Amino acid sequence: MATDYKTDYNIRKVWAREILDSRGNPTIEVDISTNTDSARAAVPSGASTGIHEALELRDGGMRYHGKGVRKAVQNVCTKISRVVTGMDCRRFQAIDKAVLKLDGTSNKSALGANAILGVSLAAARLAANTQKKPLYTLLGGKNVMPVPCMNVINGGRHADNKLQFQEFMICPHGKTFADSLRMGSETYQVLKQEIAKAYGKSSTNVGDEGGFAPNLKGVEDALYILDRAIKKAGYDGLIKIAIDAASSEFYDKKKQTYLVDGKWMSADRLTKLYEHIMDAYPVFSIEDPFDQDDFAPYPALTASARKRKVQIVGDDLLVTSPERIRIAIAKNMCNALLLKVNQIGSLSEAMAAAKLSMDNGWNVMVSHRSGETEDPFIADLAVGLGTGQIKTGAPCRSERLAKYNQLLRIEEELGLKARMGRI
């Protein structure tokens, strides 16, 4: 005779380990369980990081060139475990609150944002598992499939070429997510052929996020070949372009100028370049157009971009922080948030940042990091929050495809309930 086991919602065990991310660097993975269910989550890590991000705790020393995360692992297995054991996993926001109180710092430096986030994500997934519900239903349940923004040409910190702008993305908008993914993948393959013809086969080697890094000399070289690939693939008008300038990486604070295409530019001159780009190419999004603390030029560009139906996205500018989002809202500095859960360090705070942004009429783009894992959590997050946009790399490399493939599963599961986001 079968025994009817009653679901247990109280957390009984929290454990963590050091694993490797997609760049071969250590990161943290957390297991969390009740007596009847379990869940696991892994934490991503960025290469181009804002100075205002929550602190990612690293060990220092010789091991893994100082990038080990044994201290963060130990904090999960001891200090955090003692606090959350016995708590109801369905109250994952209360779990976040308890752990943040334990840390007690503004930047998560006591326990480490990576330790806190690992527990935060795992607890939310455990809440879904124990209730036998899809994760996205607990993260807002808005059932909006995101437009994929695929990083297909790399520059800046992501490449060894002369491009200052860090990412050039294709953003296919089909009737369904499956259609959008197919359009993006086909265009990616055409772009590979075009780059090989123009710059040689060695230029089609891929970077951390699956994008190509040909030896392009300037911003418009990248936009030109990208636009040509879109048209050659047959998707002119159906695929738009997004740019992550990551301007903090090429800003000289002393001179208050920006180095682009081998020329030092004032913020005004750089603004004119962005306006030219918006007029000449199918650009719908520009991320971090100025330095993270160079607030002055943002409002004018945002106003100019709005007239052109282009969004200005804050990444390093905002670091998924409600405090910095409020400043940007008050000063009209941008009109979209790049949502990275590890920038702020907990799921609850990331969700609050998204809500604050959307309540004020902003767009939100959920984002991966350059150092990723096979964990597809952000796919569920984008659908649940209904952001309508996700940035998770080229249609290449398994840690990027894990997110895209999860979105295919979600769309299939939702069926007619799924709605496609708009850009």
Sine and cosine of phi, psi and omega as CSV:
sin_phi,cos_phi,sin_psi,cos_psi,sin_omega,cos_omega
0.00,0.00,0.77,-0.63,-0.04,-1.00
-0.93,0.36,0.61,-0.79,0.04,-1.00
-1.00,-0.06,0.72,-0.69,0.00,-1.00
-1.00,-0.03,0.97,-0.24,-0.03,-1.00
-1.00,0.10,0.74,-0.68,0.04,-1.00
-1.00,0.05,0.76,-0.65,-0.01,-1.00
-0.88,0.47,0.73,-0.68,0.05,-1.00
-0.98,-0.21,0.81,-0.59,-0.03,-1.00
-0.98,-0.18,-0.14,0.99,-0.05,-1.00
-0.99,0.11,0.73,-0.68,-0.01,-1.00
-0.92,0.38,0.79,-0.61,-0.03,-1.00
-0.94,-0.33,-0.45,0.89,-0.05,-1.00
-0.51,-0.86,0.66,-0.75,0.11,-0.99
-0.77,-0.63,0.79,-0.61,-0.05,-1.00
-0.64,-0.77,0.43,-0.90,0.02,-1.00
-0.62,-0.79,0.34,-0.94,0.05,-1.00
-0.53,-0.85,0.31,-0.95,0.08,-1.00
-1.00,-0.03,0.84,-0.55,0.07,-1.00
-0.83,-0.56,0.00,-1.00,0.03,-1.00
-0.95,-0.32,0.61,-0.79,0.06,-1.00
-1.00,-0.03,-0.13,-0.99,-0.12,-0.99
-0.93,0.36,-0.23,0.97,0.07,-1.00
-0.99,-0.17,0.09,1.00,0.00,-1.00
0.99,0.16,0.28,0.96,0.05,-1.00
-0.98,-0.20,0.47,-0.88,0.00,-1.00
-0.91,0.41,0.56,-0.83,0.20,-0.98
-0.55,-0.83,0.00,-1.00,-0.12,-0.99
-0.94,-0.35,0.64,-0.76,0.09,-1.00
-0.83,-0.55,0.68,-0.73,-0.08,-1.00
-0.86,-0.52,0.73,-0.68,0.16,-0.99
-0.95,-0.30,0.66,-0.75,0.01,-1.00
-0.63,-0.78,0.64,-0.77,-0.11,-0.99
-0.50,-0.87,0.43,-0.90,0.23,-0.97
-0.97,-0.23,-0.17,-0.99,0.06,-1.00
-0.96,0.29,-0.27,0.96,-0.08,-1.00
-0.87,-0.49,-0.33,0.95,-0.08,-1.00
-0.63,-0.78,0.29,-0.96,0.03,-1.00
-0.55,-0.83,0.27,-0.96,0.03,-1.00
-0.44,-0.90,0.32,-0.95,-0.04,-1.00
-0.63,-0.78,0.56,-0.83,0.08,-1.00
-0.55,-0.84,0.51,-0.86,0.02,-1.00
-0.83,-0.56,0.48,-0.88,-0.14,-0.99
-0.96,-0.28,0.77,-0.64,0.05,-1.00
-0.99,0.15,0.14,-0.99,0.00,-1.00
-0.56,-0.83,0.64,-0.77,-0.05,-1.00
-0.99,-0.11,0.37,-0.93,0.12,-0.99
-0.99,-0.14,-0.77,0.64,0.08,-1.00
-1.00,-0.04,0.98,-0.19,-0.12,-0.99
-0.89,-0.45,0.58,-0.82,0.05,-1.00
-0.98,0.20,0.54,-0.84,-0.05,-1.00
-0.94,0.34,-0.24,0.97,-0.03,-1.00
-0.99,-0.15,0.13,0.99,0.01,-1.00
-0.94,0.35,0.39,-0.92,0.13,-0.99
-0.89,0.46,0.47,-0.88,-0.12,-0.99
-0.97,0.22,0.83,-0.56,0.12,-0.99
-1.00,0.03,0.91,-0.41,-0.10,-0.99
-0.97,0.22,0.88,-0.48,0.07,-1.00
-0.88,-0.48,0.40,-0.91,-0.13,-0.99
-0.98,0.18,-0.52,0.85,-0.16,-0.99
0.97,0.25,-0.07,-1.00,0.02,-1.00
0.99,0.10,-0.26,-0.96,-0.10,-1.00
-0.99,0.11,-0.56,0.83,-0.11,-0.99
-0.88,0.47,0.76,-0.65,-0.04,-1.00
0.77,0.64,0.54,0.84,0.00,-1.00
0.83,0.56,0.56,0.83,0.06,-1.00
1.00,0.05,-0.03,1.00,-0.11,-0.99
-1.00,-0.10,0.12,0.99,0.03,-1.00
-0.87,0.50,0.38,-0.92,-0.04,-1.00
-0.81,-0.58,0.52,0.86,0.00,-1.00
-0.89,0.45,-0.56,0.83,0.02,-1.00
-0.90,0.43,-0.68,0.74,0.03,-1.00
-0.90,0.43,-0.67,0.74,0.04,-1.00
-0.86,0.51,-0.71,0.70,0.00,-1.00
-0.89,0.46,-0.62,0.78,0.02,-1.00
-0.89,0.45,-0.60,0.80,0.05,-1.00
-0.92,0.39,-0.74,0.68,-0.12,-0.99
-0.95,0.32,-0.31,0.95,-0.04,-1.00
-0.89,-0.45,-0.98,0.20,-0.14,-0.99
-0.88,0.48,-0.76,0.64,-0.04,-1.00
-0.94,0.33,-0.65,0.76,0.00,-1.00
-0.83,0.55,-0.68,0.73,-0.02,-1.00
-0.88,0.47,-0.55,0.84,-0.04,-1.00
-0.98,0.22,-0.67,0.74,-0.14,-0.99
-1.00,-0.04,-0.32,0.95,0.04,-1.00
-0.87,0.49,0.77,-0.64,-0.05,-1.00
0.99,-0.10,-0.25,0.97,0.02,-1.00
-0.97,0.22,0.44,-0.90,0.02,-1.00
-0.97,0.24,0.89,-0.46,-0.08,-1.00
-0.91,0.42,-0.36,0.93,0.01,-1.00
-0.93,0.37,-0.34,0.94,0.01,-1.00
-0.99,-0.14,0.87,0.50,-0.12,-0.99
-0.91,0.41,-0.44,0.90,0.05,-1.00
-0.95,0.32,-0.55,0.84,0.08,-1.00
-0.93,0.37,-0.57,0.82,0.06,-1.00
-0.90,0.44,-0.71,0.71,0.07,-1.00
-0.84,0.55,-0.72,0.70,-0.04,-1.00
-0.87,0.49,-0.66,0.75,-0.01,-1.00
-0.92,0.40,-0.65,0.76,-0.02,-1.00
-0.94,0.33,-0.63,0.78,0.03,-1.00
-0.90,0.43,-0.59,0.80,0.06,-1.00
-0.91,0.41,-0.63,0.77,0.04,-1.00
-0.88,0.47,-0.67,0.74,0.01,-1.00
-0.92,0.40,-0.78,0.63,0.13,-0.99
0.95,0.30,0.17,0.99,0.02,-1.00
-0.91,-0.41,0.28,-0.96,-0.02,-1.00
-0.98,0.20,-0.38,0.93,-0.06,-1.00
-0.86,-0.50,0.31,0.95,0.04,-1.00
0.89,0.45,0.47,0.88,-0.10,-1.00
-0.98,0.22,-0.32,0.95,-0.02,-1.00
-0.96,0.29,-0.73,0.68,-0.03,-1.00
-0.98,-0.21,-0.42,0.91,-0.08,-1.00
0.99,-0.13,0.78,-0.62,0.01,-1.00
-0.88,0.48,-0.54,0.84,0.02,-1.00
-0.92,0.39,-0.61,0.79,0.06,-1.00
-0.92,0.40,-0.72,0.69,-0.02,-1.00
-0.89,0.45,-0.71,0.71,-0.06,-1.00
-0.92,0.39,-0.63,0.78,0.02,-1.00
-0.84,0.54,-0.70,0.72,0.03,-1.00
-0.93,0.37,-0.66,0.75,-0.03,-1.00
-0.87,0.50,-0.75,0.67,-0.02,-1.00
-0.93,0.36,-0.65,0.76,-0.01,-1.00
-0.91,0.41,-0.62,0.79,0.01,-1.00
-0.91,0.42,-0.65,0.76,0.03,-1.00
-0.91,0.42,-0.66,0.75,0.02,-1.00
-0.92,0.39,-0.60,0.80,0.06,-1.00
-0.90,0.44,-0.63,0.78,0.05,-1.00
-0.85,0.52,-0.66,0.75,0.03,-1.00
-0.93,0.37,-0.68,0.73,-0.03,-1.00
-0.89,0.45,-0.68,0.73,-0.03,-1.00
-0.92,0.39,-0.50,0.87,-0.01,-1.00
-1.00,-0.07,0.05,1.00,0.03,-1.00
0.82,0.57,0.68,0.74,0.01,-1.00
-0.85,-0.53,0.50,-0.86,0.12,-0.99
-0.89,0.46,0.58,-0.82,-0.04,-1.00
-0.84,0.54,-0.65,0.76,-0.06,-1.00
-0.89,0.46,-0.41,0.91,0.01,-1.00
-0.94,0.33,-0.44,0.90,0.02,-1.00
-1.00,0.03,-0.15,0.99,-0.05,-1.00
-0.96,-0.28,0.44,0.90,0.05,-1.00
0.79,-0.62,-0.57,0.82,0.08,-1.00
0.88,0.47,0.51,0.86,-0.05,-1.00
-1.00,0.09,-0.25,0.97,0.13,-0.99
0.85,0.52,0.62,0.79,0.04,-1.00
-0.97,-0.24,0.85,-0.52,0.04,-1.00
-0.98,0.19,0.74,-0.68,-0.09,-1.00
-1.00,0.10,0.52,-0.85,0.20,-0.98
-0.94,0.33,0.81,-0.58,0.00,-1.00
-0.98,0.20,0.79,-0.61,0.06,-1.00
-0.96,-0.28,0.96,-0.29,-0.22,-0.97
-0.97,-0.24,0.88,-0.47,0.01,-1.00
-0.96,0.27,0.97,-0.26,-0.10,-0.99
-0.92,-0.39,-0.28,0.96,0.13,-0.99
-0.76,-0.66,0.79,-0.61,-0.08,-1.00
-0.95,-0.30,0.55,-0.84,0.15,-0.99
-0.57,-0.82,-0.34,-0.94,0.09,-1.00
0.81,0.58,-0.70,-0.72,-0.01,-1.00
-0.94,0.35,-0.24,0.97,-0.05,-1.00
-1.00,-0.05,0.04,1.00,-0.08,-1.00
-0.42,-0.91,0.32,-0.95,0.06,-1.00
-0.95,-0.32,0.90,0.44,0.07,-1.00
-0.68,-0.73,-0.16,-0.99,-0.11,-0.99
-1.00,-0.03,0.04,1.00,0.00,-1.00
-0.97,0.25,0.80,-0.60,0.08,-1.00
-0.99,0.14,-0.65,0.76,0.03,-1.00
-0.89,0.45,0.69,-0.72,-0.22,-0.98
-0.99,0.13,-0.60,0.80,-0.07,-1.00
-0.62,-0.78,0.65,-0.76,0.16,-0.99
-0.84,-0.54,0.87,-0.49,-0.13,-0.99
-0.90,-0.43,0.56,-0.83,0.20,-0.98
-0.98,-0.18,0.65,-0.76,-0.09,-1.00
-0.79,-0.61,1.00,0.04,-0.04,-1.00
-0.98,0.22,0.72,-0.69,-0.01,-1.00
-0.85,-0.52,1.00,-0.02,0.05,-1.00
-1.00,-0.09,-0.09,-1.00,0.00,-1.00
-0.95,0.31,-0.47,0.88,0.03,-1.00
-0.73,-0.68,0.19,-0.98,0.07,-1.00
-0.91,0.40,-0.65,0.76,0.02,-1.00
-0.85,0.53,-0.68,0.73,0.06,-1.00
-0.89,0.46,-0.69,0.72,-0.03,-1.00
-0.88,0.47,-0.69,0.72,0.00,-1.00
-0.90,0.44,-0.67,0.74,0.02,-1.00
-0.88,0.47,-0.71,0.70,0.01,-1.00
-0.87,0.50,-0.67,0.74,0.00,-1.00
-0.91,0.41,-0.67,0.74,0.01,-1.00
-0.91,0.42,-0.68,0.73,0.02,-1.00
-0.89,0.45,-0.66,0.75,0.01,-1.00
-0.92,0.38,-0.60,0.80,0.06,-1.00
-0.86,0.52,-0.67,0.74,0.00,-1.00
-0.93,0.37,-0.62,0.79,0.06,-1.00
-0.91,0.42,-0.68,0.73,0.03,-1.00
-0.87,0.50,-0.64,0.77,0.03,-1.00
-0.85,0.52,-0.69,0.73,0.02,-1.00
-0.91,0.41,-0.67,0.74,-0.01,-1.00
-0.91,0.41,-0.64,0.77,0.02,-1.00
-0.92,0.38,-0.66,0.75,0.02,-1.00
-0.88,0.48,-0.64,0.77,0.02,-1.00
-0.91,0.41,-0.68,0.73,-0.12,-0.99
-0.99,0.11,-0.55,0.84,-0.16,-0.99
-0.79,-0.61,0.00,1.00,0.00,-1.00
0.99,-0.10,0.42,-0.91,-0.07,-1.00
-0.89,0.45,-0.49,0.87,0.00,-1.00
-0.90,0.43,-0.34,0.94,0.01,-1.00
-0.98,0.20,-0.08,1.00,0.02,-1.00
-0.99,-0.15,0.14,0.99,0.19,-0.98
-0.90,0.44,0.55,-0.84,-0.11,-0.99
-0.97,-0.25,0.45,-0.89,0.00,-1.00
-1.00,-0.06,-0.27,-0.96,-0.08,-1.00
-0.83,0.56,-0.54,0.84,-0.08,-1.00
-0.95,-0.33,0.26,0.97,0.07,-1.00
1.00,0.05,0.01,1.00,0.00,-1.00
-1.00,0.08,0.33,-0.95,0.04,-1.00
-1.00,0.05,0.42,-0.91,0.00,-1.00
-0.72,-0.69,0.88,0.47,0.03,-1.00
-0.91,0.41,0.30,-0.95,-0.04,-1.00
-0.99,0.16,0.90,0.43,0.02,-1.00
-0.97,0.24,0.58,-0.82,-0.06,-1.00
-1.00,-0.04,-0.38,0.93,-0.06,-1.00
-0.42,-0.91,0.19,-0.98,-0.04,-1.00
-0.84,0.54,-0.71,0.70,-0.06,-1.00
-0.94,0.33,-0.41,0.91,0.11,-0.99
-0.87,0.48,-0.68,0.73,0.02,-1.00
-0.91,0.40,-0.71,0.71,-0.02,-1.00
-0.91,0.41,-0.60,0.80,-0.02,-1.00
-0.91,0.42,-0.75,0.66,-0.05,-1.00
-0.94,0.34,-0.51,0.86,0.04,-1.00
-0.93,0.37,-0.72,0.70,0.02,-1.00
-0.89,0.46,-0.62,0.78,0.01,-1.00
-0.91,0.41,-0.65,0.76,0.00,-1.00
-0.91,0.41,-0.64,0.77,0.03,-1.00
-0.87,0.50,-0.73,0.68,-0.02,-1.00
-0.92,0.39,-0.65,0.76,-0.01,-1.00
-0.92,0.38,-0.52,0.86,0.04,-1.00
-0.97,0.26,-0.23,0.97,0.03,-1.00
1.00,-0.03,0.34,0.94,-0.08,-1.00
-0.87,-0.49,0.48,0.88,0.08,-1.00
-0.86,0.51,0.81,-0.59,-0.03,-1.00
1.00,0.00,-0.28,0.96,0.00,-1.00
-0.96,-0.26,-0.27,0.96,0.05,-1.00
-0.83,-0.55,0.83,-0.56,0.05,-1.00
-0.97,-0.24,0.12,-0.99,-0.06,-1.00
-0.89,-0.45,0.66,-0.75,0.12,-0.99
-0.85,-0.53,0.57,-0.83,-0.02,-1.00
-0.84,-0.54,0.73,-0.68,0.23,-0.97
-0.95,-0.32,0.98,-0.20,-0.02,-1.00
-0.95,0.33,-0.57,0.82,-0.06,-1.00
0.77,0.63,0.80,0.60,-0.18,-0.98
-0.90,0.43,-0.36,0.93,0.02,-1.00
-0.87,0.48,-0.39,0.92,-0.03,-1.00
-0.97,0.24,-0.33,0.94,-0.01,-1.00
-0.79,-0.61,0.51,0.86,0.01,-1.00
-0.96,-0.27,0.75,-0.67,0.08,-1.00
-0.98,-0.18,0.95,-0.30,-0.10,-1.00
-0.91,0.42,-0.56,0.83,-0.01,-1.00
-0.93,0.37,-0.71,0.71,-0.01,-1.00
-0.99,0.12,-0.32,0.95,-0.08,-1.00
0.84,0.55,0.69,0.72,0.01,-1.00
-0.71,-0.70,0.28,-0.96,-0.07,-1.00
-0.88,-0.48,0.70,-0.71,0.02,-1.00
-0.99,-0.10,0.95,-0.30,-0.01,-1.00
-0.75,-0.66,0.77,-0.64,0.01,-1.00
0.80,0.60,0.63,0.78,0.05,-1.00
0.98,0.21,0.14,0.99,-0.03,-1.00
-0.83,-0.56,0.64,-0.77,0.10,-0.99
-0.99,0.12,0.79,-0.62,-0.07,-1.00
-0.83,-0.56,0.59,-0.80,0.19,-0.98
-0.96,0.27,0.22,-0.98,0.05,-1.00
-0.88,0.48,-0.59,0.81,0.02,-1.00
-0.90,0.43,-0.69,0.72,-0.01,-1.00
-0.92,0.39,-0.62,0.79,0.04,-1.00
-0.91,0.41,-0.61,0.80,0.07,-1.00
-0.85,0.52,-0.68,0.73,0.02,-1.00
-0.90,0.44,-0.58,0.81,0.06,-1.00
-0.90,0.44,-0.70,0.71,0.03,-1.00
-0.88,0.48,-0.66,0.75,0.00,-1.00
-0.90,0.44,-0.64,0.77,0.06,-1.00
-0.89,0.46,-0.70,0.71,0.00,-1.00
-0.87,0.49,-0.69,0.72,-0.01,-1.00
-0.90,0.45,-0.55,0.83,-0.01,-1.00
-0.98,0.18,-0.51,0.86,-0.14,-0.99
-1.00,-0.05,-0.38,0.92,-0.10,-1.00
-0.74,-0.67,0.34,-0.94,-0.02,-1.00
-0.98,0.22,0.85,0.53,-0.02,-1.00
-1.00,0.07,0.75,-0.66,0.05,-1.00
-0.88,-0.47,-0.13,0.99,-0.09,-1.00
-0.48,-0.88,0.73,-0.68,0.11,-0.99
-0.78,-0.62,0.83,-0.56,-0.08,-1.00
-0.96,-0.27,0.69,-0.73,0.03,-1.00
0.71,0.71,0.87,0.50,-0.03,-1.00
-0.93,0.37,-0.35,0.94,0.03,-1.00
-0.73,-0.68,0.15,-0.99,0.00,-1.00
-0.85,0.53,0.47,-0.88,-0.07,-1.00
-0.88,0.48,-0.37,0.93,0.03,-1.00
-0.87,-0.49,0.15,0.99,0.07,-1.00
-1.00,-0.06,0.97,0.24,-0.15,-0.99
-0.94,0.35,-0.54,0.84,-0.22,-0.98
-0.81,0.58,-0.70,0.71,-0.09,-1.00
-0.99,0.16,-0.17,0.99,-0.08,-1.00
-0.89,0.46,-0.75,0.66,-0.09,-1.00
-0.84,0.54,-0.67,0.74,-0.03,-1.00
-0.91,0.41,-0.67,0.74,0.02,-1.00
-0.92,0.39,-0.64,0.77,0.01,-1.00
-0.88,0.47,-0.67,0.74,0.03,-1.00
-0.90,0.43,-0.67,0.74,0.02,-1.00
-0.91,0.42,-0.67,0.75,-0.01,-1.00
-0.92,0.40,-0.63,0.78,0.00,-1.00
-0.85,0.53,-0.64,0.77,0.04,-1.00
-0.89,0.45,-0.47,0.88,-0.02,-1.00
-1.00,-0.10,0.11,0.99,-0.02,-1.00
0.87,0.49,0.65,0.76,0.04,-1.00
-0.90,-0.43,0.68,-0.73,0.02,-1.00
-1.00,-0.04,0.58,-0.81,0.12,-0.99
-0.95,-0.30,0.88,-0.47,-0.16,-0.99
-0.97,-0.23,0.70,-0.71,0.09,-1.00
-0.98,-0.18,0.86,-0.52,0.08,-1.00
-0.91,-0.41,-0.99,0.11,0.09,-1.00
-0.86,0.51,-0.51,0.86,0.03,-1.00
-0.87,0.50,-0.63,0.78,-0.16,-0.99
-0.94,-0.35,-0.47,0.88,-0.06,-1.00
0.67,0.75,0.63,0.78,0.05,-1.00
0.81,0.59,0.50,0.87,-0.05,-1.00
-0.98,-0.22,0.88,-0.48,0.05,-1.00
-0.80,0.60,-0.58,0.81,0.00,-1.00
-0.89,0.47,-0.73,0.68,0.00,-1.00
-0.96,0.28,-0.50,0.87,0.09,-1.00
-0.89,0.46,-0.68,0.73,0.02,-1.00
-0.88,0.47,-0.64,0.76,0.05,-1.00
-0.88,0.47,-0.71,0.71,-0.02,-1.00
-0.91,0.41,-0.59,0.80,0.05,-1.00
-0.90,0.43,-0.72,0.69,-0.03,-1.00
-0.89,0.45,-0.56,0.83,-0.06,-1.00
-0.99,-0.16,0.05,1.00,-0.01,-1.00
0.81,0.58,0.70,0.71,-0.10,-1.00
-0.99,0.13,-0.46,0.89,0.02,-1.00
-0.37,-0.93,0.01,-1.00,0.01,-1.00
-0.65,-0.76,0.40,0.92,0.06,-1.00
-0.40,-0.92,0.54,-0.84,0.00,-1.00
-0.94,-0.35,0.72,-0.69,0.22,-0.98
-1.00,-0.02,0.91,-0.42,-0.12,-0.99
-1.00,-0.09,0.94,-0.34,0.06,-1.00
-0.85,-0.52,0.90,-0.43,-0.11,-0.99
-0.89,0.46,-0.52,0.85,-0.06,-1.00
-0.99,0.13,-0.16,0.99,0.09,-1.00
-0.93,0.37,-0.62,0.79,-0.05,-1.00
-0.99,-0.14,-0.50,0.87,0.18,-0.98
0.98,-0.19,-0.06,1.00,0.11,-0.99
-0.47,-0.88,0.47,-0.88,-0.03,-1.00
-0.90,0.43,-0.68,0.73,-0.03,-1.00
-0.86,0.51,-0.69,0.72,0.00,-1.00
-0.93,0.38,-0.60,0.80,0.03,-1.00
-0.90,0.43,-0.67,0.74,0.02,-1.00
-0.91,0.41,-0.61,0.79,0.05,-1.00
-0.91,0.42,-0.62,0.78,0.04,-1.00
-0.90,0.44,-0.66,0.75,0.02,-1.00
-0.91,0.42,-0.69,0.73,0.00,-1.00
-0.89,0.45,-0.70,0.71,0.02,-1.00
-0.86,0.52,-0.69,0.72,-0.01,-1.00
-0.91,0.42,-0.75,0.66,-0.05,-1.00
-0.93,0.36,-0.57,0.82,0.05,-1.00
-0.90,0.44,-0.41,0.91,0.01,-1.00
-0.98,-0.19,0.33,0.94,0.10,-0.99
0.99,0.16,0.17,0.98,0.02,-1.00
-0.99,0.13,0.37,-0.93,0.24,-0.97
-1.00,0.04,0.37,-0.93,0.05,-1.00
-0.74,-0.67,0.75,-0.66,0.07,-1.00
-0.90,-0.44,0.92,-0.38,0.07,-1.00
-0.95,0.31,0.65,-0.76,-0.14,-0.99
-0.71,-0.71,0.54,-0.84,0.19,-0.98
-0.98,0.20,-0.13,-0.99,0.21,-0.98
-0.81,-0.59,0.23,-0.97,-0.02,-1.00
-0.92,0.39,-0.55,0.84,0.12,-0.99
-1.00,-0.09,0.98,-0.17,-0.12,-0.99
-0.91,-0.41,0.13,-0.99,0.09,-1.00
-0.79,-0.62,0.01,-1.00,0.02,-1.00
-0.97,0.22,-0.03,1.00,-0.01,-1.00
-0.94,0.34,0.85,-0.53,-0.04,-1.00
-1.00,-0.08,0.42,0.91,-0.11,-0.99
-0.76,0.65,-0.68,0.73,-0.10,-0.99
-0.92,0.39,-0.33,0.94,0.08,-1.00
-0.91,0.42,-0.75,0.67,0.05,-1.00
-0.90,0.44,-0.60,0.80,-0.02,-1.00
-0.90,0.44,-0.70,0.72,-0.01,-1.00
-0.89,0.46,-0.68,0.73,0.00,-1.00
-0.93,0.37,-0.70,0.71,-0.03,-1.00
-0.89,0.45,-0.71,0.71,0.00,-1.00
-0.96,0.26,-0.35,0.94,-0.01,-1.00
0.94,0.33,0.59,0.81,-0.06,-1.00
-0.94,0.33,-0.49,0.87,0.02,-1.00
0.99,0.16,-0.02,1.00,0.00,-1.00
-0.59,-0.81,0.64,-0.77,0.11,-0.99
-0.63,-0.77,0.65,-0.76,0.02,-1.00
-0.88,-0.47,0.95,-0.32,-0.04,-1.00
-0.56,-0.83,0.58,0.82,0.16,-0.99
1.00,-0.03,0.02,-1.00,0.02,-1.00
-0.95,0.32,0.29,-0.96,0.10,-1.00
-0.97,0.22,0.89,0.45,-0.11,-0.99
-0.30,-0.95,0.54,-0.84,-0.05,-1.00
0.98,0.21,0.78,-0.63,-0.16,-0.99
-0.89,0.45,-0.55,0.83,-0.01,-1.00
-0.93,0.36,-0.42,0.91,0.09,-1.00
-0.99,0.15,-0.69,0.72,-0.03,-1.00
-0.92,0.40,-0.40,0.92,0.05,-1.00
-0.85,0.53,-0.61,0.80,0.01,-1.00
-0.96,0.29,-0.71,0.71,0.01,-1.00
-0.90,0.45,-0.67,0.75,-0.01,-1.00
-0.92,0.38,-0.57,0.82,0.08,-1.00
-0.90,0.43,-0.62,0.79,0.04,-1.00
-0.91,0.42,-0.57,0.82,0.09,-1.00
-0.89,0.46,-0.67,0.74,0.01,-1.00
-0.91,0.42,-0.68,0.74,-0.01,-1.00
-0.89,0.45,-0.70,0.72,0.00,-1.00
-0.89,0.46,-0.65,0.76,0.04,-1.00
-0.89,0.45,-0.67,0.74,-0.01,-1.00
-0.92,0.40,-0.63,0.77,-0.01,-1.00
-0.96,0.29,-0.52,0.85,-0.01,-1.00
0.85,0.52,-0.80,-0.60,-0.05,-1.00
-0.94,0.35,-0.23,0.97,0.03,-1.00
-0.97,0.25,-0.31,0.95,-0.05,-1.00
-0.96,0.28,0.69,-0.72,0.10,-1.00
-0.86,-0.51,0.60,-0.80,-0.02,-1.00
-1.00,-0.01,0.71,-0.70,0.03,-1.00
-0.93,0.38,0.28,-0.96,-0.04,-1.00
-0.88,-0.48,0.56,-0.83,0.12,-0.99
-0.75,-0.67,0.00,0.00,0.00,0.00
